[in-house]
Structures are given as structure tokens and as C-alpha cells.
Amino acid sequence: MSPTPRLTVLAGLPVTLAGLLFYAFAVEPYAVTRHDFAVPIRGLPGAFEGYRILHLTDLEADAPGRREEKVAAIAREARPDVIVVTGDLVDKTLSRGERWESYRKMASWLGSLPAPDGVWFAQGHGEMASHVNQDGLDRMLRDGGVRPLWDDVGVIRRKDAALALVGLKVHDYGGKGTWTISASGAIVQGPGDRPAFLEMVAPESGSWTDFDLTGRFRFDSPKDWVGLLLHSRLGKGQDRFYMAVRRDRLPYLAPSAHGTTYNHGQVSWARPVGPGVWHRFRVTLRETGDRIRMQGRTWTDGEPEPAAWDFEYSDESSWRIAAGTAGIYAEGPGTKEFDDLKVTLPDGSAWTGSWREPAGTDFLLELRSRVPPGAPMILLSHTPDIFPDARELDIPLILAGHTQGGQIRLPFFGALVTDTRLGRRYASGLFLEGRSALYVNRGVGTSRLPARLLCPPEAAVITLTAALPGAPAS
């Protein structure tokens, strides 16, 4: 008796699944594709008509390998005028020693790629100060023939014309979160806002050390983030601060650091911080010799303050943050509230102070002010999250990565995960909105899972062409 069709299908499922896994892990991650397209740029000087940009991102490599060989072949065939890389050059899971060797190898490989106007590099999450020493990485990239653009402007000239490449650091601040401060001192950020910060302003607050920040907070949604800043330098134009933060996927008070790193510490995970309840908090910062120690705890409003800390971490790095003011941070779909905020200094004096929003996306305005008159601005950002702010400024072209296109895409659904606040719609591809164009590159390497499905790695070759005067990008 011959097997029934149903039994035949079931018998073939293990073979089909094994073949799919083999393809996702061993074939597609190395199938680097070339993607060519043109973008109209308002006011593009005639000298830059047909200018070609090779855009790479998220190589996530430990050394040049099969993928990089294919990228090099694409670069030779495409003959770009310039090569730009939007961050995450090496594998972020490598140890610090391995990471330096990988940066040396990858920088040398990038610098060898042919492009008469050079190779330019914008910072990714893997290049942040919490992962790698900034000065050392800057030197290593330059020694390899790569020009870092970290909140900086590079100008390419053709006769009397110019084109500006503007590279960003990874900024987690600078959104459009709206704060409301009442006469009683209560501070509220409404639902649906993007990330925003406030800093306390008081005499000598920029030089505060060894202080406590106390108060209470409440939020509506389990997806809300709330944070408490110490030694913040945001108001000084520096993306540096210590923070105790409650995240959507980590509903406990836990430490974070920008512009530096924690060397060791522990989190108790004993007191979850949930929505709809007023939580009291105390976070402290103390400098002891060659280290800065941060401690924090929360408890339900109305209950006694516990003796135990929710976390205790130390920063012993050479770039630890010696002084700064206090601040708060919030983002997410719910309403976030802060109240009874107070800073207590070592001499016992207490400050409730006034509150001020730091520059935020003013860093875009500052960078744009450095672009030569008449030069179109090409913005290099690791994440596409900057697009709403760049679009408001009519920046003609934004090149980004970070999402890997989702890596795993399902038919009729798309990317499973994108790690962008813009949502799955912006997982990858070209988006023409208003007078701006955003391109989100799928990247060369992989992150977290070394697999790709229906989302092959890519190298994008972008040709600039003049747009009609006054025409929208779309």
C-alpha cells in the first residue's frame, strides 16, 4: 500500500526544516547583495551630479572574512566616489582585548577599499565610550585610513562646489518629549512622547559631587521608561551621565552610564517597579579615591525606606565623570510623573531648584551651522531614530543602519524585530518623506543571532542627482 499524501508531507517536514535552518545560518548571512538606486538632492551642485556613495553598516565582524570579500568586490565594481560606514564595525560580544585586535584588522581592511574621496565612519553602539576608549579608537581608525565623523562635519570639494558629510555619535536623547512643570514642582511628561531629559539648575550645580537625589515617580504603562540622572553633563553639550533607570523589558531600578562605563557591581532584582503606583527613590553618588560608586533603591510610597540597596555599581575607569548636576529622563506611551525632587549635598544643604531641558537635537542645529553655504548635507546616523528630527530640518538625505533589516523576515509580515522606535515599517529600504530621504541599510553582518531569512546582507550604491527646485523628495 502506498503512503497517503498527508503522511508523505509529514515525513518531509524534518528535511524541509533542516534545509531552512541550513540556509538561514549557512547561506543567506553570506549572500551580500548590491543595491543600486538614485536619490534626488535639492540644490545639488552640477559638479556632484552622478556622485556615487557606497553605504556600509553593521559589519559586526571579528576580522575580514567571506562577507567582507564580497563587499570588496562590490566596491571594485561600483567604483564609488566615497564610502560611508554607519557604525558597529566589530562584533560587540568580543572581549576588550579581542575587540581592539578586531578594530585594527577591520580598520585596515576598510581603509584599503577604493574610493577617491575616502572612507568615513559614524559611531555605532559598539563604538560608544561604554564599549571602547574613544581616543584609542579614533587613532586606530585614522591609522587604518578611515576618517571618524563623531558629531563632526567632513567637506568634500569639487572645484568651487562642496558636499557635506555629517556624522553623528549615538544619541539617546534629543527627542520631542514635552515636559509640564506645575507651580508645586510636580513634573509630567505626556503619553506617546519620544525620549526627553530635564536637568536641575542651581548655583554651582554643574560642579556637584557626592550627592543624593530623592523623590518619587509614577508611570502609566509597563512600556514606559523612567530614569534618574547624576553627574549629568548634558547641559554642557556632553553626552555623559550616570543613570538609574527602569526599562520596559527590565522593570527594576538598574544602573546605566553614558560616556563612561561601570567596572563591577550587582543588582538585587528584589523590588520590581510597576505602573500605576507612586514609587519613592534614593540614588547616591560617592567618589572614593580612584572610583565613583553609585547606589539606588526604590520603595512604595507610604512604606518605610528599606535599608538594602536595589543596586550598587562602581566606575573605576579613567574617563569616569567627576561632577555634574542631577536630572530626570522619561519616554514611552504612558504618562510619566515626578514629584518631591530634591538634591542633598555633602554639607547637608538641600536644593529643589528649577529645571531646564538640555540641548537635545540642538546638536543637529549646531552641526548644520558648520556646513558650508550651498553644500547639500548627507547625514550619517547609526540608527534611523533621528529621522523625524532630520526631516523637520529638511535634511535631504539620511543614511542609517542598526536594524539589520530585522534579519529574520516572514512572508506577509516582515521583520520580527527592528530595535527602532520608528517601528517595523522603517526596518529597511528607502523612505521619501517631505523634502527628505531616509535609507535604512540591512547591514553586512548579524547581531545576536548569526542567521538571516528573507533579509540578505547588503552594500548600497547610491547615486546623487539634482532634484527640481522646490520639489518634495516624494
HELIX and SHEET records of a PDB file:
HELIX    1   1 PRO A    5  PHE A   22  1                                  18    
HELIX    2   2 TYR A   23  VAL A   27  3                                   5    
HELIX    3   3 GLU A   28  TYR A   30  5                                   3    
HELIX    4   4 GLY A   46  PHE A   48  5                                   3    
HELIX    5   5 ARG A   66  ALA A   78  1                                  13    
HELIX    6   6 ARG A   96  SER A  112  1                                  17    
HELIX    7   7 HIS A  125  GLU A  127  5                                   3    
HELIX    8   8 GLN A  134  ASP A  143  1                                  10    
HELIX    9   9 SER A  205  SER A  207  5                                   3    
HELIX   10  10 LEU A  234  LYS A  236  5                                   3    
HELIX   11  11 ASP A  362  SER A  369  1                                   8    
HELIX   12  12 PRO A  384  ILE A  386  5                                   3    
HELIX   13  13 PHE A  387  GLU A  392  1                                   6    
HELIX   14  14 GLN A  404  GLY A  406  5                                   3    
HELIX   15  15 ARG A  424  TYR A  426  5                                   3    
SHEET    1   A 6 THR A  33  ILE A  41  0                                        
SHEET    2   A 6 GLU A 458  ALA A 466  1                                        
SHEET    3   A 6 ARG A  52  LEU A  56 -1                                        
SHEET    4   A 6 VAL A  82  VAL A  85  1                                        
SHEET    5   A 6 VAL A 119  PHE A 121  1                                        
SHEET    6   A 6 VAL A 146  PRO A 148  1                                        
SHEET    1   B 6 ASP A 152  ARG A 158  0                                        
SHEET    2   B 6 ALA A 161  GLY A 167 -1                                        
SHEET    3   B 6 MET A 377  LEU A 380  1                                        
SHEET    4   B 6 LEU A 397  ALA A 400  1                                        
SHEET    5   B 6 SER A 436  VAL A 440  1                                        
SHEET    6   B 6 GLY A 429  GLU A 433 -1                                        
SHEET    1   C 8 TRP A 179  ILE A 181  0                                        
SHEET    2   C 8 ILE A 187  GLN A 189 -1                                        
SHEET    3   C 8 LYS A 336  THR A 344 -1                                        
SHEET    4   C 8 ASP A 212  PHE A 219 -1                                        
SHEET    5   C 8 HIS A 279  THR A 288 -1                                        
SHEET    6   C 8 ARG A 291  THR A 300 -1                                        
SHEET    7   C 8 PHE A 311  ASP A 315 -1                                        
SHEET    8   C 8 HIS A 264  VAL A 267 -1                                        
SHEET    1   D 4 TRP A 179  ILE A 181  0                                        
SHEET    2   D 4 ILE A 187  GLN A 189 -1                                        
SHEET    3   D 4 LYS A 336  THR A 344 -1                                        
SHEET    4   D 4 ALA A 350  TRP A 351 -1                                        
SHEET    1   E 6 ALA A 254  HIS A 258  0                                        
SHEET    2   E 6 PHE A 241  ARG A 246 -1                                        
SHEET    3   E 6 TRP A 225  SER A 232 -1                                        
SHEET    4   E 6 THR A 325  GLY A 332 -1                                        
SHEET    5   E 6 ASP A 193  VAL A 201 -1                                        
SHEET    6   E 6 SER A 354  ARG A 356 -1                                        
SHEET    1   F 2 ARG A 409  LEU A 410  0                                        
SHEET    2   F 2 GLY A 414  ALA A 415 -1                                        
END                                                                             
